[in-house]
Amino acid sequence: MHNTSIHKGVYFMSNNKVLEFTTAFLNSFRVHNISLPLCMIPYSEDFDQIESLKEIYNFSIFTDLSLLKVFDDISIKFHGNIVGSYRRMAAWEGSFEQFIYIDIDTIVLENLSFVWKNLSHCKFFTSHSNLPQIRKWVWKDSIYKKNKLNRSQIEYSANCGFIVSTKKILPTEWIISRVDEALEFKDDMELFCMEQPFLNYLIVTSGYNYGSLLQFHKWNSSKGLQTDLKFEFWAGLSGGKIKKGKFKAPNQLPIFLVHWAGVWRENNGDLSKIPYQKLWEYYRNLDPLSLPRLEG
């Protein structure tokens, strides 16, 4: 599907193992983004149950298996086995000229149209970055001793569950060329977070501008500027309020997605015990036939 160009769209990754999360994600996405093009990148080859949903939710499937194998092979070099999440890097070779990537352990709460204009000054951005408490999910303390990445590059340390970028900014050939150098940092990477350290490394060494919605907010606030920016909320934090599929953060910032990164794997993956379970259930249990009419 990646040979036909489409101006804007969203990628997600899935397989049969995460059918429940995928259903909740798709319901929430289509409630708020009726006609925005959507494409699934297969996390692995067992995705027939997800594929059966493509007409209901109007999404396509990334079909270039040879390209996906390239990222599988890269994952083996870091982990010793195939880690499907490296396949998200295929988004830079996909059909969307401008794209958003979103992890499926996420509920989307808003229309995403506010996102795109930020690409005018930044070739990559995520939702959160430059927070001391999330650096540990990208780099170990030992990275500072390597003296090959500067402090700014290290402390960017973005959560890669939400990425906005442009096609071909990270071409596959260039990614492959960076693997050996990145492997020099393998022992300094928090590989529990799979591809996140490698992808952060690629972004900060790309030569392009990068940032996050949180950074944009801080810059604008420092200049006294108002923006229409919205933010993500990690379900591992307490204090949020839920009412009929709506979410209010304790800091009162407008929230456009809630994600359960890492949290949903606790309690042996028992989804009845996840934080903010009522919000997740609200979207998981929506009848797809009750969603706003999808435009073909």
HELIX and SHEET records of a PDB file:
HELIX    1   1 ASN A   16  VAL A   18  5                                   3    
HELIX    2   2 LEU A   19  HIS A   32  1                                  14    
HELIX    3   3 ASP A   48  GLU A   51  1                                   4    
HELIX    4   4 LYS A   54  TYR A   57  1                                   4    
HELIX    5   5 LEU A   65  HIS A   79  1                                  15    
HELIX    6   6 GLY A   84  GLU A   93  5                                  10    
HELIX    7   7 LEU A  112  PHE A  114  5                                   3    
HELIX    8   8 TRP A  116  SER A  120  5                                   5    
HELIX    9   9 PRO A  132  ARG A  135  1                                   4    
HELIX   10  10 ASP A  141  LYS A  145  5                                   5    
HELIX   11  11 ARG A  151  TYR A  156  1                                   6    
HELIX   12  12 THR A  172  LEU A  183  1                                  12    
HELIX   13  13 LYS A  186  ASP A  188  5                                   3    
HELIX   14  14 LEU A  191  CYS A  193  5                                   3    
HELIX   15  15 GLN A  196  VAL A  204  1                                   9    
HELIX   16  16 LEU A  213  SER A  222  1                                  10    
HELIX   17  17 VAL A  263  ARG A  265  5                                   3    
HELIX   18  18 ASN A  267  GLY A  269  5                                   3    
HELIX   19  19 LEU A  271  LYS A  273  5                                   3    
HELIX   20  20 GLN A  277  ARG A  284  1                                   8    
HELIX   21  21 PRO A  288  SER A  290  5                                   3    
SHEET    1   A 7 SER A  60  ILE A  61  0                                        
SHEET    2   A 7 LEU A  38  PRO A  42  1                                        
SHEET    3   A 7 ILE A   6  SER A  14  1                                        
SHEET    4   A 7 PHE A  96  ILE A 102  1                                        
SHEET    5   A 7 PHE A 162  THR A 166 -1                                        
SHEET    6   A 7 PHE A 124  THR A 126 -1                                        
SHEET    7   A 7 TYR A 210  SER A 212  1                                        
SHEET    1   B 3 THR A 106  VAL A 108  0                                        
SHEET    2   B 3 ILE A 255  HIS A 259 -1                                        
SHEET    3   B 3 PHE A 231  TRP A 234  1                                        
SHEET    1   C 2 LYS A 241  LYS A 243  0                                        
SHEET    2   C 2 LYS A 246  LYS A 248 -1                                        
END                                                                             
